[in-house]
Amino acid sequence: NAGVTQTPKFQVLKTGQSMTLQCAQDMNHEYMSWYRQDPGMGLRLIHYSVGAGITDQGEVPNGYNVSRSTTEDFPLRLLSAAPSQTSVYFCASLSYPGELFFGEGSRLTVL
Amino acid sequence: AQRVTQPEKLLSVFKGAPVELKCNYSYSGSPELFWYVQYSRQRLQLLLRHISRESIKGFTADLNKGETSFHLKKPFAQEEDSAMYYCALSFQGAQKLVFGQGTRLTINP
């Protein structure tokens, strides 16, 4: 039972490049989410999904896209990377009532 | 708006001393509150939730609706408690969680 798996663990991008952070879970959770973790800012919700085909914006959605074609996968796309998107990204799935299962994180640097 | 505040970014105590990590929230509804912990080189994980009223690894947290607080306490700190701690508020039917800024706890030998 792998839980929540994120790839890649590390990535360096140049400003303007695009990339996709992959997230997969094998717990059959309907709810999945993406957070970014920045020093002094805590964890901030980017986008979330309550089931296949349904996504919604969180607190800081600008510059990111998501889709949810299957229950298992919830990729996060950066369309045109900016230095302000340098962060550690966490994918998580939710087991009621409120226990989030997190991935190991993806450290992204945008130069 | 929903908000969680952890006023201390860093907290350092000696082994065996009591520990209290502060958490205050603002929410107009009935809150569900959690503490998450991230140990070095481990994933962020749930430590405890207020509805369970449980003690995990010696930690307890009581919801004080009058003071809108959910402080995390442990009477005798251990070195293995060193970690990053996040307080979180759940709302909208548990579909959204808002996290505080986090407190890095260091237990000195």
Backbone of each chain as ProteinMPNN parsed JSONL, in Angstrom:
{"seq_chain_A": "NAGVTQTPKFQVLKTGQSMTLQCAQDMNHEYMSWYRQDPGMGLRLIHYSVGAGITDQGEVPNGYNVSRSTTEDFPLRLLSAAPSQTSVYFCASLSYPGELFFGEGSRLTVL", "coords_chain_A": {"N_chain_A": [[0.852, -1.188, 0.0], [0.974, 1.933, -1.169], [0.062, 4.473, -0.567], [0.096, 7.92, -0.909], [1.654, 9.037, -3.746], [4.123, 11.077, -5.084], [5.63, 12.645, -7.885], [8.036, 14.624, -9.761], [10.578, 14.336, -7.133], [12.386, 16.385, -6.93], [12.919, 19.361, -8.817], [14.171, 21.591, -11.214], [13.447, 24.529, -12.843], [13.395, 26.828, -15.603], [12.393, 30.244, -15.811], [9.247, 30.618, -17.291], [9.08, 28.107, -18.372], [7.145, 25.063, -18.635], [5.582, 22.535, -16.613], [4.568, 19.391, -15.16], [3.466, 18.232, -12.08], [3.172, 15.117, -10.734], [0.666, 13.135, -9.114], [-0.491, 10.411, -7.305], [-2.814, 8.204, -5.755], [-3.602, 5.311, -3.828], [-5.702, 4.664, -2.216], [-8.308, 4.913, -2.721], [-9.559, 7.33, -2.205], [-11.899, 9.96, -2.452], [-11.462, 12.694, -2.279], [-8.915, 14.909, -3.159], [-5.966, 16.95, -2.978], [-3.813, 19.84, -3.533], [-1.104, 21.407, -2.012], [1.038, 24.169, -1.258], [4.119, 24.772, 0.359], [5.632, 27.224, 2.117], [8.26, 29.047, 3.711], [7.314, 30.47, 6.79], [4.771, 30.836, 5.884], [3.236, 28.649, 6.108], [1.114, 25.944, 5.103], [-0.523, 26.233, 2.089], [-3.54, 26.023, 0.328], [-3.837, 25.031, -3.006], [-5.3, 23.883, -5.255], [-8.179, 21.732, -5.288], [-9.958, 18.588, -5.343], [-13.045, 16.926, -5.384], [-13.766, 14.604, -6.45], [-13.63, 12.435, -9.346], [-13.492, 14.294, -12.299], [-14.257, 16.65, -11.09], [-13.127, 19.688, -9.97], [-11.758, 22.355, -7.98], [-10.905, 25.709, -6.962], [-8.387, 26.656, -4.629], [-6.815, 28.523, -2.078], [-4.609, 29.791, -3.295], [-4.614, 29.736, -6.355], [-3.649, 30.813, -8.752], [-1.762, 30.55, -11.712], [-1.573, 27.867, -11.788], [-2.835, 24.725, -12.957], [-5.273, 22.113, -12.792], [-6.528, 18.761, -13.198], [-8.855, 16.052, -13.051], [-9.131, 13.092, -13.987], [-9.331, 10.486, -13.215], [-10.046, 8.597, -10.209], [-7.69, 7.987, -8.938], [-5.562, 9.69, -9.778], [-4.137, 12.988, -9.731], [-2.914, 15.41, -11.204], [-0.784, 18.324, -11.132], [-0.377, 21.239, -12.899], [2.023, 23.53, -14.022], [1.856, 26.268, -15.929], [3.412, 28.344, -16.99], [6.205, 28.808, -15.629], [7.168, 30.746, -12.77], [9.501, 32.646, -10.746], [8.259, 33.088, -8.274], [6.905, 30.801, -7.819], [8.608, 28.998, -6.775], [8.948, 26.564, -4.42], [7.865, 24.12, -1.969], [5.899, 21.448, -2.849], [2.975, 19.756, -1.941], [0.99, 16.922, -2.313], [-2.153, 15.624, -1.335], [-4.496, 13.288, 0.005], [-7.797, 12.803, 1.236], [-9.159, 11.318, 4.091], [-12.174, 10.881, 5.575], [-12.817, 11.764, 9.04], [-11.343, 14.353, 8.092], [-8.655, 13.606, 8.087], [-5.753, 14.049, 6.463], [-3.748, 12.467, 4.053], [-0.503, 12.657, 3.164], [1.743, 13.164, 0.386], [5.305, 12.74, -0.234], [6.332, 15.133, -0.957], [7.367, 17.661, -3.323], [10.101, 19.363, -4.374], [10.448, 22.382, -5.853], [12.302, 24.514, -7.883], [12.45, 27.615, -9.386], [14.2, 29.331, -11.716]], "CA_chain_A": [[0.0, 0.0, 0.0], [1.922, 3.032, -1.299], [-0.489, 5.727, -0.056], [0.14, 9.011, -1.879], [2.959, 9.066, -4.415], [4.371, 12.277, -5.874], [6.857, 12.731, -8.679], [9.343, 14.233, -9.22], [10.915, 14.836, -5.795], [13.108, 17.644, -7.127], [12.854, 19.863, -10.185], [14.622, 22.962, -11.445], [12.893, 25.064, -14.087], [13.676, 28.214, -15.953], [11.194, 31.063, -15.925], [8.518, 30.447, -18.539], [8.9, 26.696, -18.719], [5.973, 24.409, -18.054], [5.825, 21.191, -16.117], [3.479, 18.76, -14.432], [3.753, 17.432, -10.893], [2.248, 13.987, -10.725], [0.219, 12.65, -7.811], [-1.362, 9.249, -7.392], [-3.125, 7.579, -4.467], [-4.184, 3.978, -3.989], [-6.595, 4.443, -1.083], [-9.675, 5.12, -3.224], [-10.13, 8.543, -1.629], [-12.531, 10.843, -3.428], [-10.92, 14.054, -2.162], [-7.465, 15.104, -3.275], [-5.639, 18.377, -2.942], [-2.436, 20.255, -3.664], [-0.681, 22.504, -1.15], [2.421, 24.605, -1.323], [4.671, 25.069, 1.681], [6.65, 28.274, 2.057], [8.676, 29.457, 5.067], [6.527, 31.529, 7.401], [3.423, 30.917, 5.3], [2.518, 27.411, 6.351], [0.634, 25.209, 3.939], [-1.629, 26.939, 1.443], [-4.257, 25.18, -0.617], [-3.787, 25.532, -4.379], [-6.514, 23.354, -5.89], [-8.621, 20.488, -4.725], [-10.946, 17.849, -6.134], [-13.889, 16.077, -4.538], [-14.045, 13.382, -7.19], [-13.244, 12.461, -10.76], [-14.205, 15.273, -13.1], [-14.644, 17.827, -10.303], [-12.02, 20.386, -9.328], [-12.086, 23.697, -7.526], [-9.736, 26.491, -6.566], [-8.13, 26.888, -3.221], [-6.417, 29.865, -1.647], [-3.599, 30.376, -4.192], [-4.691, 28.933, -7.575], [-3.141, 31.468, -9.959], [-0.546, 29.99, -12.297], [-1.644, 26.404, -11.7], [-4.016, 24.04, -13.471], [-5.423, 20.723, -12.377], [-7.608, 17.98, -13.785], [-9.05, 14.804, -12.308], [-9.806, 12.166, -14.911], [-9.556, 9.235, -12.488], [-9.993, 8.735, -8.759], [-6.324, 7.784, -8.437], [-4.55, 10.659, -10.206], [-4.485, 14.408, -9.612], [-1.713, 16.154, -11.576], [-0.747, 19.787, -11.004], [0.378, 21.781, -14.03], [2.49, 24.907, -14.031], [1.787, 26.58, -17.352], [4.537, 29.211, -17.322], [6.774, 28.911, -14.29], [7.709, 32.025, -12.318], [10.282, 32.464, -9.511], [7.373, 33.067, -7.104], [6.4, 29.438, -7.654], [9.609, 28.213, -6.06], [8.266, 26.127, -3.206], [7.704, 22.678, -1.826], [4.512, 21.131, -3.161], [2.469, 18.523, -1.347], [-0.289, 16.371, -2.704], [-2.756, 14.925, -0.211], [-5.859, 12.78, -0.159], [-8.523, 12.966, 2.488], [-10.025, 10.301, 4.652], [-13.047, 11.544, 6.558], [-13.203, 13.167, 9.033], [-10.32, 15.4, 8.099], [-7.278, 13.154, 8.093], [-5.078, 14.124, 5.178], [-2.574, 11.627, 3.83], [0.356, 13.468, 2.323], [2.892, 12.646, -0.32], [6.597, 13.119, 0.335], [6.654, 16.496, -1.346], [8.179, 17.917, -4.514], [10.785, 20.651, -4.214], [10.56, 23.032, -7.162], [13.038, 25.775, -7.949], [12.299, 28.305, -10.671], [15.292, 30.303, -11.843]], "C_chain_A": [[0.887, 1.237, 0.0], [1.384, 4.319, -0.7], [-0.534, 6.771, -1.156], [1.559, 9.104, -2.434], [3.063, 10.298, -5.294], [5.656, 12.128, -6.659], [6.851, 14.011, -9.494], [9.551, 14.76, -7.812], [11.62, 16.19, -5.891], [12.998, 18.053, -8.594], [13.358, 21.295, -10.213], [14.107, 23.392, -12.81], [13.448, 26.448, -14.349], [12.347, 28.958, -16.068], [10.551, 30.864, -17.303], [8.309, 29.002, -18.963], [7.632, 26.15, -18.066], [6.368, 23.032, -17.547], [4.583, 20.684, -15.389], [4.031, 17.982, -13.246], [2.696, 16.34, -10.837], [1.896, 13.583, -9.294], [-0.727, 11.487, -8.028], [-1.58, 8.692, -5.993], [-3.852, 6.263, -4.718], [-5.137, 3.633, -2.855], [-8.063, 4.664, -1.453], [-10.365, 6.316, -2.558], [-10.709, 9.425, -2.719], [-11.847, 12.218, -3.441], [-9.406, 14.034, -2.279], [-7.173, 16.594, -3.36], [-4.157, 18.599, -3.159], [-2.198, 21.463, -2.747], [0.73, 22.925, -1.552], [2.857, 25.041, 0.062], [5.795, 26.063, 1.516], [7.001, 28.709, 3.464], [7.836, 30.625, 5.583], [5.111, 31.641, 6.898], [2.601, 29.664, 5.589], [2.178, 26.69, 5.061], [-0.563, 25.954, 3.37], [-2.223, 26.088, 0.336], [-4.253, 25.814, -2.005], [-5.072, 25.159, -5.116], [-6.913, 22.086, -5.164], [-9.69, 19.86, -5.614], [-11.735, 16.936, -5.208], [-14.296, 14.795, -5.256], [-13.64, 13.536, -8.638], [-14.132, 13.433, -11.519], [-14.573, 16.553, -12.381], [-13.41, 18.433, -9.649], [-12.475, 21.777, -8.906], [-10.817, 24.386, -7.032], [-9.627, 26.582, -5.062], [-7.743, 28.328, -2.983], [-5.489, 30.543, -2.647], [-3.56, 29.645, -5.533], [-3.988, 29.517, -8.802], [-1.825, 30.869, -10.42], [-0.528, 28.475, -12.306], [-2.945, 25.896, -12.313], [-4.065, 22.62, -12.952], [-6.522, 20.081, -13.204], [-7.715, 16.695, -12.99], [-9.852, 13.849, -13.19], [-10.091, 10.825, -14.244], [-9.531, 9.514, -10.997], [-8.557, 8.74, -8.259], [-5.393, 8.967, -8.676], [-5.045, 12.103, -10.128], [-3.241, 15.231, -9.928], [-1.888, 17.657, -11.437], [0.157, 20.332, -12.105], [0.756, 23.232, -13.783], [2.623, 25.296, -15.502], [2.977, 27.414, -17.82], [5.207, 29.582, -16.002], [7.357, 30.302, -14.016], [8.503, 31.795, -11.037], [9.419, 32.414, -8.257], [6.773, 31.685, -6.855], [7.455, 28.488, -7.093], [9.044, 27.862, -4.701], [8.404, 24.621, -3.072], [6.218, 22.377, -1.976], [4.135, 19.777, -2.562], [1.116, 18.181, -1.939], [-0.839, 15.614, -1.503], [-4.123, 14.4, -0.605], [-6.496, 12.718, 1.218], [-9.357, 11.75, 2.841], [-10.868, 10.975, 5.72], [-12.782, 10.976, 7.944], [-12.004, 14.095, 9.176], [-8.899, 14.907, 8.183], [-6.727, 13.174, 6.679], [-3.889, 13.174, 5.164], [-1.727, 12.339, 2.789], [1.365, 12.629, 1.55], [4.165, 13.157, 0.319], [7.0, 14.537, -0.018], [7.512, 16.554, -2.591], [8.78, 19.309, -4.365], [11.054, 21.234, -5.584], [11.312, 24.344, -7.028], [12.867, 26.359, -9.34], [13.327, 29.426, -10.738], [14.906, 31.471, -12.746]], "O_chain_A": [[1.487, 1.572, 1.021], [2.175, 5.194, -0.349], [-1.126, 6.544, -2.211], [2.53, 9.232, -1.688], [2.207, 10.541, -6.145], [6.639, 11.566, -6.176], [5.78, 14.465, -9.896], [8.751, 15.571, -7.345], [11.457, 17.04, -5.016], [12.985, 17.209, -9.491], [13.019, 22.106, -9.351], [14.31, 22.701, -13.808], [13.906, 27.142, -13.441], [11.314, 28.366, -16.383], [11.22, 30.932, -18.334], [7.465, 28.709, -19.81], [7.124, 26.697, -17.087], [7.354, 22.445, -17.992], [3.678, 21.448, -15.054], [4.949, 17.175, -13.392], [1.494, 16.605, -10.886], [2.721, 13.678, -8.386], [-1.652, 11.567, -8.836], [-0.678, 8.697, -5.155], [-4.608, 6.118, -5.679], [-5.361, 2.459, -2.56], [-8.945, 4.607, -0.596], [-11.582, 6.323, -2.37], [-10.1, 9.618, -3.771], [-11.679, 12.824, -4.499], [-8.713, 13.267, -1.61], [-8.022, 17.39, -3.762], [-3.344, 17.688, -2.998], [-2.988, 22.407, -2.718], [1.501, 22.143, -2.109], [2.079, 25.602, 0.833], [6.795, 25.782, 0.855], [6.128, 28.741, 4.332], [7.669, 31.636, 4.9], [4.327, 32.44, 7.41], [1.397, 29.638, 5.337], [2.877, 26.819, 4.057], [-1.507, 26.268, 4.095], [-1.507, 25.512, -0.483], [-4.615, 26.979, -2.168], [-5.831, 26.029, -5.543], [-6.093, 21.446, -4.506], [-10.246, 20.502, -6.504], [-11.164, 16.256, -4.355], [-15.076, 13.999, -4.732], [-13.344, 14.638, -9.098], [-15.357, 13.404, -11.402], [-15.144, 17.458, -12.989], [-12.727, 17.772, -8.867], [-13.462, 22.302, -9.421], [-9.809, 23.746, -6.73], [-10.618, 26.584, -4.332], [-8.279, 29.242, -3.61], [-5.573, 31.757, -2.831], [-2.562, 28.989, -5.831], [-3.754, 28.807, -9.78], [-0.893, 30.699, -9.633], [0.43, 27.866, -12.782], [-3.997, 26.528, -12.212], [-3.032, 22.0, -12.701], [-7.336, 20.763, -13.827], [-6.76, 16.294, -12.325], [-11.081, 13.81, -13.139], [-10.996, 10.105, -14.665], [-9.045, 10.561, -10.569], [-8.236, 9.41, -7.277], [-4.514, 9.225, -7.854], [-6.204, 12.399, -10.417], [-2.574, 15.706, -9.008], [-2.985, 18.191, -11.6], [1.315, 19.932, -12.224], [-0.074, 24.052, -13.389], [3.421, 24.708, -16.232], [3.488, 27.209, -18.921], [4.821, 30.55, -15.346], [7.948, 30.938, -14.889], [8.218, 30.848, -10.305], [9.794, 31.77, -7.277], [6.198, 31.436, -5.796], [7.201, 27.291, -6.956], [8.698, 28.746, -3.917], [8.973, 23.944, -3.928], [5.383, 22.983, -1.305], [4.874, 18.798, -2.665], [0.226, 19.024, -2.05], [-0.076, 15.027, -0.736], [-4.818, 14.986, -1.436], [-5.809, 12.596, 2.233], [-10.133, 11.23, 2.04], [-10.338, 11.571, 6.657], [-12.533, 9.774, 8.042], [-11.7, 14.562, 10.274], [-7.991, 15.723, 8.34], [-7.169, 12.422, 5.811], [-3.129, 13.088, 6.128], [-2.178, 12.593, 1.672], [1.782, 11.554, 1.982], [4.125, 13.912, 1.29], [7.93, 15.08, 0.577], [8.279, 15.637, -2.885], [8.063, 20.303, -4.246], [11.794, 20.658, -6.383], [11.001, 25.174, -6.174], [13.107, 25.689, -10.344], [13.321, 30.348, -9.921], [15.71, 32.378, -12.96]]}, "seq_chain_B": "AQRVTQPEKLLSVFKGAPVELKCNYSYSGSPELFWYVQYSRQRLQLLLRHISRESIKGFTADLNKGETSFHLKKPFAQEEDSAMYYCALSFQGAQKLVFGQGTRLTINP", "coords_chain_B": {"N_chain_B": [[-13.59, 35.272, 7.329], [-11.903, 32.127, 7.232], [-9.304, 31.365, 9.42], [-6.14, 30.4, 10.687], [-3.888, 30.774, 13.269], [-0.595, 30.512, 14.298], [1.345, 31.653, 16.636], [4.06, 31.378, 17.254], [6.978, 30.906, 15.498], [9.253, 29.501, 16.023], [10.169, 27.297, 18.638], [11.818, 26.436, 21.522], [12.712, 24.093, 23.887], [13.843, 22.461, 26.905], [14.636, 19.009, 27.34], [12.291, 17.083, 29.14], [10.964, 19.257, 30.117], [7.833, 21.12, 30.259], [5.717, 21.485, 27.368], [4.094, 23.775, 25.234], [2.341, 24.441, 22.413], [1.032, 27.04, 20.644], [-2.176, 27.748, 19.225], [-4.494, 29.588, 17.481], [-7.737, 30.284, 16.208], [-10.008, 31.521, 13.682], [-13.317, 31.344, 12.945], [-16.625, 31.193, 11.939], [-18.414, 29.153, 12.16], [-19.013, 25.825, 13.489], [-16.095, 24.526, 14.617], [-13.713, 22.137, 13.309], [-10.812, 20.84, 14.453], [-7.31, 20.201, 14.094], [-4.084, 18.771, 14.735], [-1.142, 18.548, 12.94], [1.959, 16.888, 12.212], [5.368, 17.068, 11.244], [8.033, 15.161, 11.126], [11.632, 15.043, 10.911], [12.669, 14.223, 7.698], [10.399, 12.753, 7.213], [6.978, 12.162, 6.198], [4.394, 14.65, 6.31], [2.008, 14.252, 8.828], [-1.026, 13.24, 10.502], [-1.427, 14.188, 13.859], [-3.207, 14.577, 16.074], [-6.775, 14.958, 16.59], [-9.414, 17.156, 17.486], [-11.968, 16.157, 17.947], [-11.655, 13.606, 18.754], [-10.609, 13.636, 21.229], [-8.24, 12.578, 22.33], [-5.069, 11.306, 23.553], [-1.994, 11.485, 22.086], [1.163, 10.178, 21.73], [1.718, 11.354, 24.14], [0.842, 13.926, 23.846], [-1.738, 16.353, 24.166], [-4.674, 18.205, 23.262], [-6.876, 20.78, 23.793], [-9.983, 22.057, 22.835], [-10.897, 25.344, 23.036], [-13.54, 27.157, 22.878], [-14.346, 29.648, 23.708], [-12.015, 31.185, 23.851], [-11.209, 30.769, 21.336], [-9.152, 28.849, 20.744], [-6.713, 26.214, 20.336], [-4.596, 24.813, 21.713], [-1.592, 22.884, 21.796], [-0.318, 20.483, 23.998], [2.192, 19.075, 26.128], [3.302, 17.378, 28.929], [5.947, 16.583, 29.591], [8.618, 17.039, 27.716], [10.218, 15.225, 25.052], [13.211, 14.258, 23.294], [12.626, 13.208, 20.806], [10.383, 14.548, 20.081], [10.998, 16.74, 18.638], [10.24, 18.6, 15.846], [8.255, 19.828, 13.043], [5.275, 21.492, 13.607], [1.885, 21.739, 12.733], [-1.127, 23.472, 13.024], [-4.516, 22.944, 12.141], [-7.582, 23.823, 10.542], [-10.722, 22.563, 9.781], [-13.322, 22.863, 7.402], [-16.418, 23.372, 5.579], [-17.719, 20.871, 5.336], [-15.557, 19.227, 5.848], [-14.097, 19.321, 3.539], [-12.255, 21.23, 3.046], [-9.185, 22.287, 4.351], [-7.577, 24.559, 6.405], [-4.393, 25.691, 7.12], [-2.189, 26.634, 9.79], [0.764, 28.73, 10.206], [2.764, 27.173, 11.108], [4.921, 25.739, 13.632], [8.189, 25.344, 14.58], [9.466, 23.012, 16.599], [11.993, 22.475, 18.908], [13.701, 20.225, 20.873], [15.895, 20.381, 23.41], [18.732, 18.576, 24.631]], "CA_chain_B": [[-12.775, 34.269, 6.645], [-11.294, 31.155, 8.134], [-7.88, 31.636, 9.619], [-5.452, 29.718, 11.787], [-2.667, 31.503, 13.614], [0.357, 29.935, 15.243], [2.164, 32.858, 16.849], [5.489, 31.087, 17.423], [7.604, 30.17, 14.409], [10.256, 28.631, 16.624], [10.015, 27.078, 20.063], [12.899, 25.59, 21.98], [12.603, 23.764, 25.305], [14.725, 21.384, 27.331], [14.059, 17.686, 27.588], [11.675, 16.968, 30.449], [10.177, 20.462, 30.423], [6.526, 21.112, 29.589], [5.653, 22.12, 26.046], [2.791, 24.239, 24.769], [2.355, 25.087, 21.105], [-0.207, 27.802, 20.6], [-2.959, 27.802, 17.987], [-5.753, 30.319, 17.563], [-8.461, 30.193, 14.936], [-11.213, 32.333, 13.493], [-14.289, 30.627, 12.118], [-17.937, 31.514, 12.468], [-19.19, 27.937, 12.363], [-18.502, 24.888, 14.487], [-14.81, 24.136, 14.033], [-13.03, 20.864, 13.528], [-9.411, 21.231, 14.519], [-6.348, 19.117, 14.02], [-2.655, 19.036, 14.758], [-0.325, 17.718, 12.071], [3.371, 16.961, 12.569], [6.321, 16.617, 10.228], [9.348, 14.842, 11.659], [12.686, 15.144, 9.921], [12.726, 13.192, 6.648], [9.169, 11.985, 7.172], [5.842, 12.882, 5.635], [3.449, 15.318, 7.187], [1.029, 13.257, 9.256], [-1.941, 13.672, 11.543], [-1.048, 13.87, 15.228], [-4.46, 14.344, 16.773], [-7.933, 15.772, 16.198], [-10.095, 17.535, 18.721], [-13.19, 15.4, 18.19], [-11.313, 12.316, 19.342], [-10.251, 13.895, 22.633], [-7.281, 11.524, 22.667], [-3.685, 11.69, 23.793], [-1.115, 10.782, 21.17], [2.579, 10.405, 22.069], [1.758, 12.204, 25.316], [0.295, 15.236, 23.523], [-3.171, 16.586, 24.213], [-5.09, 19.542, 22.814], [-8.264, 21.062, 24.162], [-10.622, 23.137, 22.095], [-11.481, 26.378, 23.877], [-14.316, 27.975, 21.945], [-14.408, 31.02, 24.197], [-10.775, 31.851, 23.47], [-10.913, 30.294, 19.965], [-7.797, 28.305, 20.759], [-6.549, 24.751, 20.303], [-3.18, 24.68, 22.011], [-1.071, 21.524, 21.923], [0.465, 20.446, 25.228], [2.804, 17.834, 26.59], [3.878, 17.745, 30.228], [7.383, 16.321, 29.671], [9.098, 16.933, 26.336], [11.252, 14.253, 24.729], [13.985, 14.701, 22.138], [11.972, 12.775, 19.565], [9.279, 15.461, 19.761], [11.495, 17.795, 17.741], [9.55, 18.469, 14.558], [7.436, 20.959, 12.637], [3.895, 21.228, 13.975], [0.903, 22.586, 12.082], [-2.514, 23.443, 13.452], [-5.357, 23.039, 10.947], [-9.021, 23.98, 10.731], [-11.501, 21.943, 8.711], [-14.654, 23.406, 7.223], [-17.109, 22.967, 4.35], [-17.909, 19.432, 5.347], [-14.222, 18.609, 5.877], [-13.482, 19.334, 2.221], [-11.151, 22.191, 3.017], [-8.428, 22.486, 5.585], [-6.697, 25.721, 6.437], [-3.289, 25.439, 8.034], [-1.424, 27.735, 10.351], [2.077, 28.953, 9.637], [3.672, 26.152, 11.597], [5.878, 26.012, 14.7], [9.281, 24.368, 14.631], [9.786, 22.696, 17.992], [13.293, 21.838, 19.131], [13.878, 19.78, 22.252], [17.323, 20.343, 23.705], [19.037, 17.526, 25.624]], "C_chain_B": [[-12.15, 33.335, 7.683], [-9.797, 31.419, 8.231], [-7.371, 30.861, 10.811], [-4.133, 30.444, 12.026], [-1.853, 30.719, 14.632], [1.395, 31.022, 15.493], [3.656, 32.601, 16.943], [6.008, 30.314, 16.222], [8.57, 29.138, 14.95], [9.979, 28.515, 18.111], [11.073, 26.075, 20.488], [12.738, 25.365, 23.47], [13.581, 22.64, 25.615], [13.941, 20.101, 27.555], [13.52, 17.629, 29.003], [10.831, 18.16, 30.851], [8.815, 20.365, 29.747], [6.581, 21.897, 28.28], [4.226, 22.564, 25.787], [2.968, 24.952, 23.446], [0.986, 25.749, 20.91], [-0.849, 27.782, 19.212], [-4.246, 28.565, 18.27], [-6.424, 30.291, 16.201], [-9.573, 31.227, 14.896], [-12.105, 31.603, 12.508], [-15.644, 30.835, 12.738], [-18.771, 30.275, 12.755], [-18.627, 27.092, 13.481], [-17.201, 24.282, 13.963], [-14.448, 22.672, 14.272], [-11.551, 21.165, 13.424], [-8.499, 20.04, 14.649], [-4.946, 19.661, 14.296], [-1.964, 18.011, 13.861], [1.137, 17.916, 12.451], [4.216, 16.445, 11.407], [7.67, 16.418, 10.89], [10.371, 14.897, 10.534], [12.676, 13.939, 8.987], [11.502, 12.273, 6.673], [8.056, 12.831, 6.579], [5.064, 13.619, 6.722], [2.348, 14.311, 7.545], [0.165, 13.814, 10.376], [-1.412, 13.248, 12.916], [-2.306, 13.608, 16.046], [-5.528, 15.311, 16.275], [-8.786, 16.019, 17.432], [-11.311, 16.665, 18.988], [-12.889, 14.056, 18.86], [-10.989, 12.431, 20.825], [-9.251, 12.841, 23.136], [-5.929, 12.138, 22.975], [-2.811, 10.831, 22.891], [0.321, 11.164, 21.491], [2.706, 11.376, 23.234], [1.207, 13.596, 25.099], [-1.223, 15.236, 23.684], [-3.448, 17.988, 23.702], [-6.556, 19.699, 23.148], [-8.778, 22.245, 23.368], [-11.279, 24.089, 23.085], [-12.221, 27.35, 22.967], [-14.386, 29.428, 22.398], [-13.179, 31.816, 23.782], [-10.379, 31.532, 22.028], [-9.477, 29.789, 19.868], [-7.826, 26.779, 20.759], [-5.067, 24.472, 20.53], [-2.792, 23.222, 22.228], [-0.126, 21.483, 23.127], [1.043, 19.059, 25.469], [3.528, 18.153, 27.886], [5.399, 17.57, 30.305], [7.917, 16.074, 28.257], [10.203, 15.887, 26.199], [11.965, 14.701, 23.455], [13.31, 14.334, 20.831], [10.745, 13.62, 19.206], [9.723, 16.601, 18.844], [10.919, 17.587, 16.351], [8.891, 19.8, 14.228], [5.988, 20.601, 12.92], [2.968, 22.244, 13.306], [-0.468, 22.375, 12.722], [-3.383, 23.641, 12.208], [-6.825, 23.075, 11.327], [-9.741, 23.403, 9.529], [-12.871, 22.607, 8.63], [-15.216, 22.936, 5.894], [-17.221, 21.46, 4.276], [-16.603, 18.677, 5.261], [-13.567, 18.585, 4.512], [-12.319, 20.307, 2.131], [-10.487, 22.242, 4.376], [-7.554, 23.713, 5.407], [-5.644, 25.47, 7.503], [-2.728, 26.738, 8.602], [-0.035, 27.778, 9.745], [3.103, 27.917, 10.086], [4.579, 26.64, 12.706], [6.935, 24.918, 14.676], [9.694, 24.206, 16.084], [11.124, 21.975, 18.068], [13.395, 21.493, 20.603], [15.381, 19.608, 22.489], [17.625, 19.306, 24.789], [19.438, 18.096, 26.972]], "O_chain_B": [[-11.91, 33.706, 8.832], [-9.127, 31.666, 7.229], [-8.069, 30.686, 11.809], [-3.366, 30.692, 11.095], [-2.354, 30.317, 15.682], [2.239, 31.277, 14.634], [4.449, 33.518, 16.731], [5.55, 29.206, 15.945], [8.693, 28.039, 14.409], [9.607, 29.488, 18.767], [11.209, 25.004, 19.895], [12.638, 26.321, 24.239], [14.08, 21.961, 24.718], [12.762, 20.112, 27.907], [14.179, 18.059, 29.95], [10.068, 18.089, 31.815], [8.65, 19.622, 28.78], [7.37, 22.827, 28.113], [3.272, 21.84, 26.073], [3.669, 25.961, 23.368], [-0.059, 25.105, 21.0], [-0.17, 27.798, 18.185], [-4.992, 28.225, 19.188], [-5.755, 30.275, 15.168], [-10.018, 31.735, 15.925], [-11.701, 31.288, 11.389], [-15.803, 30.671, 13.948], [-19.736, 30.343, 13.516], [-17.862, 27.573, 14.318], [-17.22, 23.585, 12.948], [-14.817, 22.066, 15.277], [-11.09, 21.689, 12.41], [-8.853, 19.013, 15.228], [-4.67, 20.846, 14.112], [-2.158, 16.802, 13.99], [1.517, 18.976, 12.95], [3.831, 15.519, 10.693], [8.374, 17.384, 11.184], [10.023, 14.808, 9.356], [12.675, 12.79, 9.43], [11.571, 11.138, 6.203], [8.171, 14.051, 6.471], [5.087, 13.244, 7.894], [1.826, 13.611, 6.677], [0.561, 14.729, 11.097], [-1.004, 12.103, 13.11], [-2.454, 12.54, 16.642], [-5.239, 16.325, 15.64], [-8.861, 15.17, 18.32], [-11.661, 16.451, 20.149], [-13.772, 13.446, 19.462], [-11.08, 11.46, 21.575], [-9.406, 12.291, 24.226], [-5.673, 13.311, 22.702], [-2.88, 9.603, 22.93], [0.658, 12.347, 21.52], [3.674, 12.132, 23.318], [1.106, 14.376, 26.045], [-1.897, 14.253, 23.378], [-2.569, 18.85, 23.707], [-7.376, 18.843, 22.817], [-8.121, 23.279, 23.243], [-12.123, 23.678, 23.88], [-11.622, 28.243, 22.366], [-14.474, 30.336, 21.571], [-13.286, 32.984, 23.406], [-9.332, 31.976, 21.557], [-8.696, 30.239, 19.03], [-8.819, 26.151, 21.128], [-4.376, 23.961, 19.649], [-3.564, 22.432, 22.771], [0.754, 22.334, 23.264], [0.479, 18.037, 25.08], [4.297, 19.112, 27.937], [6.07, 18.325, 31.008], [7.686, 15.011, 27.68], [11.012, 15.693, 27.106], [11.4, 15.43, 22.64], [13.412, 15.072, 19.851], [10.142, 13.427, 18.15], [8.886, 17.344, 18.332], [11.09, 16.526, 15.751], [8.95, 20.758, 14.998], [5.519, 19.534, 12.524], [3.232, 23.446, 13.312], [-0.905, 21.243, 12.932], [-3.027, 24.417, 11.321], [-7.253, 22.448, 12.296], [-9.407, 23.72, 8.387], [-13.503, 22.879, 9.651], [-14.563, 22.187, 5.167], [-16.861, 20.848, 3.271], [-16.544, 17.601, 4.666], [-12.566, 17.891, 4.332], [-11.489, 20.206, 1.227], [-11.149, 22.239, 5.413], [-6.881, 23.877, 4.39], [-5.954, 25.09, 8.632], [-2.789, 27.792, 7.97], [0.306, 26.97, 8.881], [4.182, 27.806, 9.504], [4.967, 27.808, 12.731], [6.624, 23.729, 14.743], [10.2, 25.134, 16.714], [11.35, 20.985, 17.373], [13.204, 22.345, 21.471], [16.038, 18.791, 21.844], [16.868, 19.17, 25.75], [19.723, 17.34, 27.902]]}, "name": "protein", "num_of_chains": 2, "seq": "NAGVTQTPKFQVLKTGQSMTLQCAQDMNHEYMSWYRQDPGMGLRLIHYSVGAGITDQGEVPNGYNVSRSTTEDFPLRLLSAAPSQTSVYFCASLSYPGELFFGEGSRLTVLAQRVTQPEKLLSVFKGAPVELKCNYSYSGSPELFWYVQYSRQRLQLLLRHISRESIKGFTADLNKGETSFHLKKPFAQEEDSAMYYCALSFQGAQKLVFGQGTRLTINP"}
